[in-house]
């Protein structure tokens, strides 16, 4: 039996409708994690759907309760073939965002898989049920071709709270460190660079949200009687924000910017362009850090975004000097930026400019650390070569995802190299109504993952030796 047969079996699994059947069954489970009211459904996705599936593949599974009360559990599964073999940890999440039933267009609904040409609609098709379903099915094809063996040990982590910010994941990882330890993480989440180009990314930008607030006095005062004599909270906050980020989106606080883009990261992004699909916004070429390409701005630099700003009563403005104003900002950052320094840096910056009345504090949202595997790591060359061998395409290599995901759990807490192979595309409408997976991408992804797992059984030991050297 051969590698070609594993890839061919993956295509056949798709063509005869088995993948669609498996995915439709999983999409039908309304595993919303943000409501706080679906704990039974979140657990059932693991016990009734995933555990039987991986049990047929030789995995021993257990459900781990979430250390954070009121949030979905975790599944840890393991298939151990022999000591001395490479061990891979696979990751995915079975929870989804709100169904948003009323927002889907006619003929579509979140909890049913609907085919329209190349698009397969349904909540979770792209994020993340379709993606981890592809990886589990690819494992099955390799097992069949290699006579019931993979050639490596395999662990699996499925969480049921990623869309709620992964509460409890980090504490659980520390508690289950031994059970989750592996030589490499292979995960699938987020989009490819484009629908037609397989992609590998090696981490993610971090995210830190913080609030700026001005509280000057109790209540507003008539702008005719008092305007010009009373300081305006909205004006002060606007100037505070403008001192942090300019009218071109350029960060003005040195400590909030990277010191440089590493040569290996710049080389990886050489020739990478942000793909523009139908419905995507036009790129503003003059926005952001000057001298960088759009890809470098998104994947290799920090950005400071104003997410919300309110003062007075915007919907019903009154002739009054507003006494207070509040804004929420977000720093997306790459490796080298410490989120713990953000508030002290902002406070010192504002105080130095006479804006000490503007107070900064962390927002209540989760903070994601920035992570990035060195693009020169042997696991990277191995993954790129395997994907190219299967697809005949040169995959895109992104040093990190522009967005954020809990890769810090694997890279920092568990201390392993991380390789992400996404199976969605930028216009998939994840987190919005009409979420969909492209059938053409899913079919290709099944094949490239079958090839990747086959190659892991053949070449994983050599990759470990190369890393050791």
PyMOL commands that set and color helices and strands:
alter all, ss='L'
color gray80, all
select helices_A, chain A and resi 3-15+18-27+39-55+101-103+129-145+162-164+169-175+177-180+223-226+233-244+254-256+263-269+294-299+314-316+339-352+378-391+408-413+439-468
alter helices_A, ss='H'
color red, helices_A
select strands_A, chain A and resi 60-64+74-79+87-93+114-116+119-121+153-159+184-187+199-201+203-204+206-215+221-222+303-311+320-321+324-333+359-362+371-372+396-398+417-420+436-438
alter strands_A, ss='S'
color yellow, strands_A
deselect
rebuild
show_as cartoon
